[in-house]
Amino acid sequence: MKSSIALLFAAALFTSAPILQAEEATAERKAAADKLLRVMKVDEGMKSAFDQMTEMQKATIAQQVEKPEEREKALRAAEAATGPLREELAWEKVGGMFVEIYAEVFTKEELEALVKFYESPSGQKFVEKQPQLQAATMQRMQALMMEVMPKIQARVQAELTPPATEPAKAGDAATPAAE
């Protein structure tokens, strides 16, 4: 009986050891992921992206809405939409999620190598230029979308519009064949 209990205890200890090691590895990866995200200044990048998006919305509204009262209304509507997004996607709320994702996707070694790169002068230059990259990308994507939107709208409209039926012409009606 004692040997059965000892064997059961040993088996439980042996099978739980990998689980404990996995949790430690995950904690190590989370720490490495957190460091990487701090070195990459992801929190600042998110704020910068929201700021750029807000400015682009304002510019688009100013360009497309002529009447001042309608422009003000559109600006308020845009702020009403982006305000909650900015609040809900604040780094304080989503930072932990980012850490989890990076820790799940990358190994500890990969995270450490990325940290090493981003701490280097080249990595810091990349981080420093990230807002410029985002702004240029957003501008070009917005221009592309302005080109594509009429095509999309036309296709959607075509799908939503029922096919036109041609009125029957005189003599087109099926007449019984002469026998």
Helices and strands as residue ranges (DSSP letters): H 2-39, H 42-64, H 68-88, H 91-105, H 108-119, H 121-160
